[in-house]
Amino acid sequence: MPVALFWSENDWLADPKDVEYISNNLPNVVVNYKVPLPEFNHVDFIWAIDAKTLVFDKILSLLSDN
């Protein structure tokens, strides 16, 4: 199964070291996307005003390509 990782540096539930470990150890990572806003955190994946442009549009594009 293809796996897409969406993460941010300020996410207290997904430490960048853990994301790196998962990315290196899962066999089918197709996307490893770091949100390009340093302040972005775990709650922002749902509530941020700019979540659409920073995350949701990329997810929809990825889903429509497959």
C-alpha positions in Angstrom: 0.0 0.0 0.0 1.4 3.4 -0.9 2.0 5.6 2.1 2.1 9.4 2.2 3.6 11.2 5.2 2.5 14.7 6.0 4.3 16.3 8.9 5.6 19.5 10.4 8.5 20.5 12.6 6.3 21.9 15.4 4.1 18.8 15.7 4.4 17.6 19.3 2.9 14.2 18.4 5.1 13.4 15.4 8.7 14.2 16.1 10.9 14.8 13.0 13.2 12.0 14.2 10.2 9.6 14.3 9.0 10.7 10.9 12.5 10.1 9.5 12.6 6.6 11.1 9.2 5.7 9.7 10.1 7.1 6.3 13.3 5.0 6.2 11.6 1.8 7.4 8.3 1.7 5.6 8.6 0.0 2.2 6.1 2.1 0.2 6.5 5.7 1.1 5.5 7.7 -2.0 5.4 11.2 -0.4 7.3 12.6 2.6 6.0 16.1 2.8 7.2 18.5 5.5 4.7 21.4 5.8 6.8 24.6 4.9 5.5 26.6 7.8 7.7 26.3 11.0 4.8 27.1 13.3 2.4 24.5 11.9 1.5 21.9 14.5 -0.7 18.8 14.9 -3.9 20.7 15.5 -3.3 22.9 12.4 -3.8 19.9 10.2 -7.5 20.4 11.0 -8.0 23.9 12.2 -5.4 26.2 10.4 -6.8 28.8 8.1 -4.1 27.9 5.5 -4.4 24.1 5.9 -6.1 24.0 2.5 -3.1 25.4 0.6 -0.5 23.9 2.8 -1.9 20.3 3.1 -5.3 19.6 1.8 -4.7 20.6 -1.9 -1.6 18.3 -1.9 -3.6 15.4 -0.5 -6.3 15.8 -3.0 -3.8 16.1 -5.8 -2.1 12.9 -4.6 -5.4 11.1 -4.4 -6.5 12.2 -7.9 -3.3 11.0 -9.4 -3.9 7.5 -8.3 
